[in-house]
Amino acid sequence: MKILVVVDMQNDFIDGALGTPEAVEIVPRVARKIRDFDGRVIATRDTHEENYLDTQEGRKLPVSHCIKGTKGWEICPEIRELLTEEPIDKPTFGSVELGQRLKADQESGDPVESITLVGLCTDICVISNALLFKAYLPEVPVIVDQACCAGVTPESHAQALGAMKMCQIEVQ
């Protein structure tokens, strides 16, 4: 089974509190990738509580974002309408829950052929999930579609892609 992981395509990362022009630009490409993908599509959703600014992440990135139940937390409408499964909420950069699910699928005889990642932000959540999947399923190809990702800045996007290549993640 081929897996497409759509990472955090949420309003706050696109045109909200932490949005960028590059994030806005990838939305149609991510939508096309989902429509054309021959396999299972799973989305993640960055999820914080009202006390976000009191957390370690909130102290290091003091911008309230993706607060559960807000418009910024929601998957952008163009992407949400294409999803057939409820997104997996994750309280931190990488989804341990998704890594565990994929490993359990693999061990139960439902082989994972490849995992492709798209979404936001290349330099935080995309790289965290790519490395996490590589750790859970070291023999499964992990692929990142760079045209369907955006980072905090274009420079940090490029740096993250380089780091992933060094960790044997295929960047297309």
N, C-alpha and C positions, 0 to 999 in steps of 0.2 A: 504494500500500500504506500502510495506517495502522500506526503503530508505538506500542506502549505500553512505556515504559521503567520498570521497577520498580527503584527505586534503593535498594540496601543494606538490604533488609528482613531484617536479621540479628539474631540473638539478643542480641548485645551492645548494639545500639541500641534494642532493644525492652524487654527486662527484665533485661539484663545490666549490664556495667560502665558503660555510658553510657545506660541505659534511662530512660524517662520515662513517666508515666501517659498522656500524650498519644500517645506511640508505641504503647503497648499498645492504646489506644482505636482507632487507625486500622486495625489488623490485619484485622478483619472487613470493613471498607469496601474495603481494597485487594484482599482475596480476591474480593469481589463484583465489583470493577472488572475483575479479570483474567478471571473467569468470563463476564462480559457483553461483553467487548471483542471487536469484530469486526475483527481484524487480527493482526499479529505481536506477540508479547510477548517482550521481552528483559529480563533482569535483570542488575544489576551487583552485585558483591560487594566491599566494602572488604576489602583483603587486605594484612596486614602480616606481617613476619617477627619472629622472636624478638628481634632487635635494635631493635625499634620505638622504645624509649626513647632510643636513641642517634641517631635521625634528627631532622631539623629539626622535623617534625610532632610527634614524641614529646617533644622538648624544650619545645615550645609547648603541647602538650596531654599532660601526663605521666600518662596513664591507659592502661595496656596494654589494647588492644581489638582484636578481629577478627584475632587471630593465627592464621595459616593452620593448619588442622587442628584447631582447638579448637571446642568447642561454641558459643562466642560468635561465631565466624567463620561458622557455618552459617546459611543462610537459614532463617527460622522455619518449622516444619513445615506450618502452615496455608497458607503461600505456596508453599513448595517443591513440595508435591504438585500444584500447579496449573501448574507450569512445564514446558514441553516441550523447552526448550533449556537447556544447561548455562549457569549465570551467567558473565558476563565479570568476571574478577578485575581489580581496579584498585588500584594501589599509592598512589593519590592521590585527591583529591576528584573530579576529572572524568575520564571515560573517553575518552582520546584514541583508543584502539583502536575504540571504538564509533562515535565521530564519523567516523573514517576509513572504517569499514565502511559506514555509512549513505551517505556521500558516494560511495563506490565503487558501491554499489547504484544510486544516483541516476544516476551517469554511465554505467552499463552498461545503462540502459533499464528499470530496475525502479523507477519513480518512487515517491518517498516523498511521500504526500499530507499527512501530519501526524505530529508526534511529541508524544505525551502523556506527561508524567512524573508519577509518584506515588512516595511513599516517604520515606526518611529521609536526612539531616536537611535540612529545607527551606532552612535558613540556611547550609549548608555544601555538601553533595554535590548536592542537588537544584538549587540555583541554579548551581553550577559546571557541571553537565551541561547545564542549559537554555541557558546562555550559550555553552557550547562547541558545542552543536548549532546555535544561531543563527549562530555564526561559520562552521561547516562548510556549512550549508545555509540561507543567508540568506532565501531565498524560500519556505521550507517553514514553515507555521505550527507554532510550538512552544507547547504548552498545558501548564499545570500545574493539576492537580485539587487545590485547596487542602484539601478535605475528606479526601483520601487522603494527606496529608503532615503531618508534625510536625517542629517545630524543636527546638533545644536548650532553648529556653524559648518560651512563647506569644508573648512580645514580639519575640524575634528571628525567629520564624516570620512574624509580621506584617510586620516590616521587610523580610525577604527577598522576600515577595510583592510589596510595594510597589516594591522595586528591580527585580524582574523585569518588572512592568508598565511601568516607565519604559524598559525595553529591548525593548519591543514583544513581550513574551511574554504570551500570553493566560492570565489566571488565572480559573479557573472555580470 
